[in-house]
Amino acid sequence: MTWSALLLSLQVTLVATIALSVIGLVLAFALARFEFRGKVLVETLINLPLILPPSVVGYYLLIILGRRNPILEWLEWQILFTWQGAAIASTIVGIPLMVQASRAALSTIDPVIENAARTLGSSEWELFRRVTLPLARRGILAGVVLGGARALGEFGATLMIAGNIPGRTQTLPLAIYDAVQARRYAEANRMVILMTIIALAGLWTVRLLESKRMSQRG
């Protein structure tokens, strides 16, 4: 097994999961609690990475983060063909799952409970931290797990924006592709089994969280 690819995948996934958790929670809260013009368009754009081919998502990222980006050029940041670029790609494809699960959890909270907390003098931040988050925590955690698992398995967009450089940008899915291309099937089998175990563990965790949430509602 290519251990450098595994370690790099874990590094990319950790950064992507943190990023998609924060961004996704903010987007989910806004969609669940506010009505605004263009809301349908925002929802569509958020979910677009689920439908578009990963190569198309990667191409858009190439355009946005390429050398012609004036902000990145001014900051002298080189994102393309780096592990940070892989983390950005993984974040983008994982955000829709985080937003969907978190939004569903936030939408099920009884407004009466939150209004009672406001009546008792809680600020909006205290209400969010002490009431909203605890009540929606299982759905939010499910979104984090699903988004993180999607980030770990990202292939196409990562290949487009970060390339497939061993020891630098080659994540585990890319290493599996290389192993199959080189007919190193034993090595590919080990990596595939590992990815499958991780995916099963993630889905099992999500199901447990969902079942606990449904039992509490019942």
VOBA-1610 file (N, C-alpha, C; in pm, whole numbers, padded with zeros to 5 digits, always signed):
BEGIN
Met+00084-00120+00000Met+00000+00000+00000Met+00088+00125+00000Thr+00041+00228-00072Thr+00114+00354-00076Thr+00078+00436+00047Trp+00163+00427+00150Trp+00132+00492+00277Trp+00130+00644+00265Ser+00215+00698+00178Ser+00215+00843+00160Ser+00081+00891+00105Ala+00020+00811+00017Ala-00112+00847-00037Ala-00217+00842+00072Leu-00208+00742+00160Leu-00304+00732+00271Leu-00290+00851+00365Leu-00168+00883+00403Leu-00146+00996+00494Leu-00191+01127+00432Leu-00163+01143+00302Leu-00205+01265+00234Leu-00357+01273+00226Ser-00422+01159+00201Ser-00568+01156+00198Ser-00627+01197+00332Leu-00569+01146+00440Leu-00618+01182+00573Leu-00597+01331+00600Gln-00484+01385+00558Gln-00457+01528+00576Gln-00556+01613+00497Val-00575+01578+00370Val-00669+01651+00285Val-00811+01641+00340Thr-00849+01521+00383Thr-00984+01499+00434Thr-01007+01577+00562Leu-00909+01581+00651Leu-00923+01655+00776Leu-00947+01803+00749Val-00864+01862+00663Val-00879+02004+00632Val-01012+02030+00562Ala-01047+01943+00466Ala-01172+01960+00393Ala-01293+01945+00484Thr-01287+01851+00577Thr-01400+01828+00668Thr-01421+01947+00760Ile-01313+02005+00809Ile-01326+02125+00893Ile-01388+02239+00813Ala-01338+02258+00691Ala-01387+02367+00607Ala-01534+02348+00569Leu-01569+02229+00524Leu-01708+02207+00482Leu-01805+02207+00600Ser-01754+02171+00719Ser-01840+02176+00838Ser-01879+02319+00871Val-01782+02407+00869Val-01810+02548+00902Val-01895+02614+00793Ile-01849+02603+00668Ile-01921+02667+00557Ile-02060+02605+00541Gly-02065+02472+00547Gly-02193+02404+00529Gly-02294+02437+00636Leu-02249+02450+00761Leu-02340+02482+00870Leu-02396+02622+00854Val-02313+02716+00814Val-02360+02853+00791Val-02465+02856+00680Leu-02435+02786+00569Leu-02529+02783+00457Leu-02659+02713+00497Ala-02648+02603+00570Ala-02767+02529+00612Ala-02855+02613+00703Phe-02794+02685+00795Phe-02870+02771+00887Phe-02942+02881+00810Ala-02871+02941+00715Ala-02933+03048+00636Ala-03051+02996+00554Leu-03036+02878+00495Leu-03143+02822+00413Leu-03260+02774+00497Ala-03231+02727+00617Ala-03337+02673+00703Ala-03418+02782+00772Arg-03356+02897+00799Arg-03421+02997+00884Arg-03464+03125+00811Phe-03411+03151+00693Phe-03438+03279+00628Phe-03499+03259+00490Glu-03586+03351+00455Glu-03639+03359+00320Glu-03580+03483+00253Phe-03525+03465+00135Phe-03462+03577+00066Phe-03471+03554-00084Arg-03458+03662-00156Arg-03466+03655-00301Arg-03343+03578-00355Gly-03368+03485-00444Gly-03260+03405-00501Gly-03228+03281-00421Lys-03314+03247-00325Lys-03287+03131-00240Lys-03281+03002-00321Val-03373+02988-00416Val-03374+02867-00500Val-03245+02857-00581Leu-03196+02970-00629Leu-03071+02971-00705Leu-02954+02929-00617Val-02950+02980-00494Val-02844+02943-00401Val-02847+02793-00372Glu-02967+02739-00348Glu-02981+02596-00323Glu-02933+02514-00443Thr-02966+02562-00562Thr-02926+02491-00684Thr-02774+02491-00699Leu-02712+02605-00676Leu-02566+02615-00690Leu-02495+02528-00586Ile-02550+02522-00465Ile-02488+02440-00360Ile-02491+02292-00399Asn-02603+02247-00456Asn-02619+02106-00490Asn-02561+02070-00626Leu-02515+02168-00701Leu-02465+02143-00836Leu-02349+02042-00840Pro-02255+02047-00746Pro-02145+01948-00750Pro-02191+01803-00738Leu-02312+01780-00686Leu-02363+01643-00678Leu-02403+01590-00814Ile-02436+01680-00907Ile-02487+01640-01038Ile-02380+01652-01146Leu-02300+01756-01140Leu-02198+01776-01242Leu-02092+01667-01236Pro-02037+01627-01349Pro-01922+01536-01348Pro-01806+01599-01270Pro-01733+01520-01192Pro-01621+01578-01116Pro-01520+01653-01202Ser-01503+01610-01326Ser-01409+01679-01414Ser-01456+01821-01445Val-01588+01839-01453Val-01642+01973-01477Val-01621+02061-01355Val-01646+02005-01237Val-01620+02080-01113Val-01473+02119-01106Gly-01386+02025-01139Gly-01243+02053-01139Gly-01205+02160-01239Tyr-01271+02160-01353Tyr-01240+02262-01455Tyr-01280+02401-01406Tyr-01396+02409-01343Tyr-01437+02539-01286Tyr-01335+02586-01183Leu-01287+02494-01101Leu-01187+02532-01001Leu-01057+02576-01066Leu-01022+02511-01176Leu-00902+02553-01250Leu-00914+02698-01295Ile-01033+02734-01345Ile-01054+02871-01391Ile-01051+02969-01274Ile-01119+02932-01164Ile-01130+03023-01050Ile-00996+03040-00978Leu-00922+02930-00963Leu-00799+02933-00883Leu-00673+02937-00968Gly-00688+02958-01097Gly-00573+02959-01186Gly-00489+03085-01173Arg-00391+03094-01257Arg-00296+03206-01250Arg-00359+03341-01283Arg-00472+03340-01349Arg-00537+03466-01384Arg-00621+03523-01271Asn-00628+03453-01160Asn-00703+03505-01046Asn-00623+03620-00984Pro-00676+03744-00989Pro-00598+03859-00942Pro-00570+03855-00792Ile-00665+03801-00714Ile-00645+03795-00569Ile-00532+03699-00534Leu-00535+03580-00592Leu-00429+03482-00565Leu-00295+03530-00617Glu-00298+03599-00729Glu-00173+03652-00785Glu-00116+03760-00695Trp-00203+03845-00639Trp-00158+03951-00549Trp-00102+03892-00420Leu-00168+03787-00370Leu-00122+03722-00248Leu-00005+03626-00272Glu+00026+03604-00401Glu+00133+03512-00440Glu+00107+03370-00386Trp-00018+03328-00397Trp-00057+03193-00355Trp-00065+03103-00477Gln+00003+02991-00470Gln-00004+02891-00575Gln-00088+02774-00523Ile-00208+02762-00575Ile-00301+02660-00528Ile-00298+02536-00617Leu-00282+02557-00747Leu-00285+02445-00840Leu-00169+02349-00814Phe-00200+02220-00825Phe-00101+02113-00810Phe-00036+02114-00671Thr-00119+02142-00570Thr-00076+02134-00431Thr-00182+02056-00354Trp-00145+02009-00233Trp-00243+01937-00153Trp-00354+02030-00105Gln-00322+02159-00094Gln-00427+02254-00057Gln-00534+02262-00165Gly-00491+02252-00292Gly-00587+02248-00401Gly-00676+02126-00393Ala-00616+02012-00356Ala-00694+01890-00337Ala-00795+01907-00224Ala-00756+01977-00118Ala-00847+02001-00006Ala-00964+02090-00048Ile-00937+02189-00131Ile-01044+02276-00180Ile-01143+02197-00265Ala-01090+02113-00355Ala-01177+02030-00438Ala-01262+01937-00353Ser-01202+01877-00252Ser-01276+01787-00163Ser-01382+01861-00083Thr-01352+01984-00045Thr-01449+02065+00028Thr-01570+02096-00058Ile-01547+02132-00182Ile-01656+02170-00272Ile-01751+02054-00294Val-01698+01934-00315Val-01785+01820-00343Val-01853+01767-00217Gly-01799+01799-00100Gly-01858+01751+00025Gly-01961+01844+00085Ile-01956+01972+00050Ile-02047+02070+00109Ile-02195+02037+00086Pro-02237+01993-00034Pro-02380+01966-00052Pro-02436+01865+00047Leu-02362+01760+00079Leu-02410+01659+00173Leu-02420+01717+00314Met-02323+01800+00350Met-02326+01865+00481Met-02446+01958+00491Val-02472+02035+00388Val-02583+02131+00389Val-02716+02059+00397Gln-02734+01954+00319Gln-02862+01883+00318Gln-02895+01822+00453Ala-02798+01753+00512Ala-02823+01688+00641Ala-02845+01791+00752Ser-02764+01895+00755Ser-02774+01997+00860Ser-02903+02077+00846Arg-02939+02109+00724Arg-03062+02186+00702Arg-03183+02106+00747Ala-03185+01978+00715Ala-03297+01894+00757Ala-03308+01889+00909Ala-03194+01880+00977Ala-03195+01875+01123Ala-03240+02008+01182Leu-03194+02117+01128Leu-03232+02249+01179Leu-03381+02278+01156Ser-03434+02227+01045Ser-03573+02255+01011Ser-03671+02182+01102Thr-03625+02077+01169Thr-03715+01998+01255Thr-03726+02053+01397Ile-03646+02153+01430Ile-03650+02210+01565Ile-03778+02290+01584Asp-03847+02265+01693Asp-03973+02334+01722Asp-03944+02481+01754Pro-03999+02576+01678Pro-03975+02718+01706Pro-04019+02761+01845Val-04113+02689+01903Val-04161+02723+02037Val-04047+02715+02139Ile-03961+02616+02123Ile-03850+02598+02215Ile-03754+02717+02205Glu-03724+02756+02083Glu-03631+02868+02064Glu-03694+02999+02111Asn-03820+03018+02087Asn-03888+03140+02133Asn-03892+03147+02286Ala-03904+03029+02349Ala-03902+03027+02496Ala-03766+03071+02548Ala-03660+03029+02481Ala-03526+03071+02521Ala-03507+03221+02502Arg-03564+03276+02396Arg-03555+03421+02374Arg-03631+03495+02484Thr-03745+03440+02521Thr-03825+03503+02627Thr-03749+03508+02759Leu-03665+03407+02782Leu-03587+03400+02906Leu-03461+03487+02900Gly-03442+03558+02788Gly-03334+03654+02780Gly-03210+03606+02707Ser-03217+03495+02638Ser-03100+03445+02565Ser-03076+03529+02440Ser-02950+03562+02417Ser-02916+03630+02293Ser-02922+03530+02179Glu-02915+03580+02055Glu-02922+03489+01939Glu-02805+03393+01937Trp-02687+03441+01977Trp-02570+03353+01981Trp-02585+03247+02089Glu-02632+03287+02207Glu-02655+03190+02314Glu-02762+03089+02275Leu-02865+03138+02206Leu-02972+03049+02159Leu-02917+02946+02061Phe-02834+02992+01969Phe-02776+02901+01870Phe-02684+02800+01936Arg-02602+02846+02030Arg-02501+02759+02091Arg-02561+02663+02193Arg-02658+02709+02271Arg-02709+02627+02381Arg-02838+02551+02349Val-02910+02597+02247Val-03038+02532+02216Val-03036+02469+02076Thr-03010+02550+01975Thr-03021+02502+01837Thr-02921+02393+01805Leu-02793+02418+01835Leu-02690+02319+01805Leu-02712+02187+01879Pro-02738+02189+02010Pro-02762+02061+02078Pro-02880+01983+02021Leu-02987+02053+01985Leu-03104+01984+01933Leu-03080+01925+01793Ala-02995+01992+01717Ala-02970+01947+01579Ala-02838+01872+01565Arg-02773+01840+01676Arg-02636+01790+01670Arg-02622+01659+01591Arg-02719+01569+01604Arg-02706+01441+01536Arg-02716+01458+01384Gly-02806+01542+01339Gly-02815+01568+01196Gly-02691+01639+01144Ile-02639+01732+01224Ile-02517+01802+01183Ile-02399+01707+01178Leu-02387+01620+01279Leu-02279+01521+01279Leu-02291+01426+01161Ala-02414+01390+01126Ala-02435+01305+01009Ala-02385+01375+00882Gly-02412+01504+00873Gly-02364+01581+00759Gly-02213+01589+00754Val-02151+01605+00871Val-02005+01609+00877Val-01945+01477+00831Val-02004+01366+00877Val-01953+01234+00839Val-01971+01210+00689Leu-02089+01241+00636Leu-02114+01221+00494Leu-02023+01310+00409Gly-02011+01437+00448Gly-01924+01527+00373Gly-01779+01485+00380Gly-01734+01442+00499Gly-01596+01396+00513Gly-01569+01271+00432Ala-01666+01178+00430Ala-01649+01056+00352Ala-01643+01088+00203Arg-01727+01182+00160Arg-01723+01223+00019Arg-01591+01291-00014Ala-01539+01369+00079Ala-01410+01435+00058Ala-01298+01332+00048Leu-01303+01228+00130Leu-01201+01125+00126Leu-01200+01052-00008Gly-01317+01031-00065Gly-01326+00955-00189Gly-01317+01038-00316Glu-01296+01168-00304Glu-01293+01253-00422Glu-01179+01214-00517Phe-01211+01210-00646Phe-01113+01169-00747Phe-01101+01270-00862Gly-01211+01290-00935Gly-01204+01366-01058Gly-01162+01510-01042Ala-01228+01583-00952Ala-01194+01724-00932Ala-01053+01739-00878Thr-01012+01646-00791Thr-00876+01649-00737Thr-00774+01630-00848Leu-00802+01536-00938Leu-00710+01511-01049Leu-00697+01634-01137Met-00805+01707-01158Met-00803+01824-01244Met-00725+01938-01183Ile-00745+01963-01055Ile-00686+02082-00994Ile-00552+02056-00927Ala-00530+01934-00878Ala-00407+01906-00804Ala-00314+01810-00877Gly-00364+01742-00978Gly-00281+01645-01049Gly-00268+01516-00971Asn-00176+01434-01017Asn-00154+01303-00955Asn-00004+01285-00933Ile+00049+01364-00841Ile+00193+01366-00815Ile+00222+01283-00691Pro+00288+01168-00704Pro+00316+01083-00587Pro+00393+01158-00480Gly+00345+01144-00356Gly+00411+01210-00244Gly+00378+01356-00228Arg+00303+01410-00323Arg+00271+01553-00316Arg+00120+01579-00325Thr+00056+01523-00427Thr-00088+01544-00442Thr-00163+01412-00467Gln-00094+01301-00464Gln-00158+01172-00493Gln-00231+01120-00369Thr-00363+01132-00371Thr-00445+01080-00262Thr-00471+00931-00285Leu-00540+00868-00192Leu-00563+00724-00201Leu-00645+00685-00324Pro-00753+00756-00358Pro-00824+00720-00482Pro-00736+00730-00605Leu-00649+00829-00611Leu-00558+00841-00725Leu-00454+00730-00724Ala-00409+00690-00605Ala-00313+00580-00595Ala-00376+00449-00642Ile-00505+00430-00613Ile-00576+00311-00661Ile-00579+00311-00813Tyr-00609+00424-00871Tyr-00611+00436-01017Tyr-00475+00403-01077Asp-00370+00456-01019Asp-00235+00428-01067Asp-00201+00279-01055Ala-00239+00218-00943Ala-00209+00077-00921Ala-00279-00011-01024Val-00403+00023-01056Val-00477-00055-01156Val-00415-00035-01294Gln-00378+00088-01325Gln-00317+00116-01455Gln-00186+00039-01472Ala-00112+00024-01362Ala+00016-00046-01366Ala+00000-00196-01341Arg-00125-00242-01327Arg-00157-00383-01304Arg-00098-00436-01173Arg-00090-00349-01075Arg-00051-00391-00941Arg-00179-00421-00863Tyr-00242-00529-00899Tyr-00376-00557-00849Tyr-00379-00589-00700Ala-00275-00655-00650Ala-00271-00686-00507Ala-00269-00557-00424Glu-00189-00461-00467Glu-00182-00332-00398Glu-00315-00258-00411Ala-00374-00261-00530Ala-00503-00196-00552Ala-00611-00259-00464Asn-00608-00391-00451Asn-00708-00459-00369Asn-00702-00414-00224Arg-00582-00400-00171Arg-00567-00358-00031Arg-00622-00217-00010Met-00592-00129-00104Met-00640+00008-00091Met-00791+00017-00110Val-00844-00062-00201Val-00988-00064-00223Val-01062-00115-00099Ile-01009-00220-00039Ile-01071-00274+00082Ile-01069-00171+00195Leu-00957-00099+00208Leu-00948+00004+00311Leu-01050+00114+00287Met-01062+00161+00162Met-01160+00265+00131Met-01302+00216+00157Thr-01327+00090+00126Thr-01461+00035+00147Thr-01494+00028+00296Ile-01398-00013+00377Ile-01419-00020+00522Ile-01449+00119+00579Ile-01373+00218+00534Ile-01396+00354+00581Ile-01534+00403+00540Ala-01574+00375+00415Ala-01705+00418+00366Ala-01817+00350+00445Leu-01803+00219+00469Leu-01904+00146+00546Leu-01915+00200+00688Ala-01801+00230+00749Ala-01802+00284+00885Ala-01873+00420+00888Gly-01847+00502+00786Gly-01912+00632+00780Gly-02062+00621+00764Leu-02107+00534+00672Leu-02250+00515+00651Leu-02318+00454+00773Trp-02251+00361+00838Trp-02306+00300+00959Trp-02324+00404+01069Thr-02227+00493+01082Thr-02236+00601+01180Thr-02354+00692+01151Val-02372+00726+01024Val-02484+00812+00985Val-02617+00745+01017Arg-02628+00617+00987Arg-02753+00545+01016Arg-02782+00542+01166Leu-02679+00522+01247Leu-02699+00523+01392Leu-02747+00659+01440Leu-02686+00765+01387Leu-02726+00900+01426Leu-02870+00928+01384Glu-02906+00885+01263Glu-03042+00908+01216Glu-03144+00829+01297Ser-03111+00705+01331Ser-03204+00624+01409Ser-03225+00682+01550Lys-03118+00733+01611Lys-03131+00796+01741Lys-03215+00923+01734Arg-03196+00998+01627Arg-03273+01120+01611Arg-03421+01090+01592Met-03452+00987+01512Met-03592+00949+01490Met-03656+00895+01617Ser-03578+00820+01697Ser-03634+00767+01821Ser-03665+00879+01920Gln-03580+00981+01923Gln-03606+01096+02010Gln-03731+01172+01967Arg-03751+01186+01836Arg-03868+01256+01785Arg-03995+01176+01812Gly-03979+01038+01808Gly-04095+00954+01835Gly-04133+00958+01982
//
